[in-house]
Amino acid sequence: MKRNIVSKLLVGTISASLVFAGCGSAETASTEEEVTTTENTAEAATQTTTEVTAGPAREDITVNETIECTDDSTHAIEVSGSSESYSNVEVIKTGDSDQGDEADFYGDNAAIFATDGATLDLSNIVVDTNGTHANGVFSYGEGTTVNIADSYITTAGNCSGGLMTTGGGTMNATNLTIETSGNSSAAIRSDRGGGTVNVTGGSYTTSGTGSPVIYSTADITVSDATLTSTASQGVVVEGNNSATLNNVIVNADNNTKNSDNSDYYQAVMIYQSMSGDADDGVAEFTLKDSTLTNENGDIFFITNTVATVNLSNSQIVNNDSEGILLRASAAGWGSEGSNGGQVDVYATSQTLEGDMVVDDVSAMNLYLDDSSTYTGAINSDGQAGDVYVELADGATWTLTGDSYVTSLTCDADSINLNGYKLYVNGTEYTEGSESTGEAITLESGSGSGTPDGMPGGQAPDGEAPEGAPSGEAPSGEAPSGEKPEGAPSGEAPDANN
């Protein structure tokens, strides 16, 4: 399996391992990629080894039974309020759903559906869906848990995610291969009510418009995996939710649009759509011991929300020479004048390269420590939004253009002007001098108006990006009996995307 690994990686080798499939009767070959990266420290460069295990191929899974469903708005496997398990089965789902949010929120037409506090264990299975709103494996409701391992999932229709979690459900996935080709079909997907998603190992690929590998309105953690998007963002986080990536390889090529809400392409997008599907609050993205490669546009884009970005010991490379590292700005979501991006960026043992732009309704606190290095310019066109930069514990900043910040904390040897000028609150900084400043207070929810997760202000002119929850009320009843206590009501929000 060929990987697009950036040139800064020192070593790239492939080794083989064996995984046993189904009752110990068959062997499944997987690959384990070993990547050695460099960690910059004040004393010396050390090496960190990353091992990423690919998921199984379709032919590696032994199938003893086929379960097929061709009807609209039905499931091939449905488990409600009980504990069940399936292994070595192939699940084929065709048929469509015209229920919209009934499918996205409550699982209508999913191939495999668990609800009402069920526990569903799946191993060594193959799932194929080809229909609208035909999600592969769906966990709905508080107390519901789906555990899936060593399996292969493909979805071909629009609005058909690989793994889907809503209403407070739990999804635990280990060593999967997921491929989605429809629009609005994230490989790892959540919607209204969110939940908890843990993914370890495997390969996750999307090729449709508006289909990031991860769309998070939940708490999603992915470790030791490969994430590849060929048309959309790699990761999208909406509202008071999170995406945490540990020891992963992310390749993102966002090159298609379906709305006029934003002029930019990006690898990681953090925002609030105002649809009511994600509570207001601080969105969080974490990248640790990983590789993130972007092919088009910017690396990070933050709009209409407060966000925290944690970066540690990771390779971050932008192959688009015109793209920038980070953009915090207003776009087509939220109320004009208060819909900028507000972000705390924490870089630890991290190398960062590229410019940053913070517009006049946005703000950023940039904290670099533990010998982190930043090479780039901040707001090179002049002062715009508030920006605070703090360099500590051997961190350095080398300018590549004139830069404008509001406040600065640094030691005398922290900043290399490199022939350019740095202005701090309008005053030119003198190279070799210390500075002590104050961080900017970021106000949670200020970009979206009304508290408690309900949208306020005017609806934007365009639509939310495909793959985002639509915010419309579901047209029918939730499947499989009553919804668990605390489940979302499905009422339409005050303003649509």
JOTARA-V35377 format. One line per field, one symbol per residue. psi: psi as a letter, one per 30 degrees, with the letter a starting at -180 (. if undefined). A space follows every 10 residues. Layout:
psi: ???
This chain:
psi: kkkiklffke kjlklklkkk kjggflkkkl kjkjkklkkk lfelklkkkk jkklllleff kkkfkkjkkf lkhlkekkkj glklkklhlk kkjlllkgfc feeeeggkgk ekkklhgljk kkkhlkkkki lkhildkkjk kkfkkkjklh lkkkkfllhj ldkkklgglk kjkkilkkkk fllhikejkl akfbakkkkk llkjkkflkh ilekjjhajk kkkhlkkkkf falekkkkai alkkjkhlkk jkijgllglg fkflllekkk ljfgfgfkll ajkkkkjkhl kjkkfkblek kkkhlklkjk kkhlkjkjfj ffllekjjll bgkakkfggl kkkkkjkkhk kkkllkkjaf gllkkjjkah glkkjakkhf flkclkkkkk klhgklkjkg lkljlelkkl legfkjfhfl kkkjhfkkkk kgllkjaklk kkjkfffgck agfkllakkl eallkkflkf flkkfalklh akklkglkfg kklfkl.
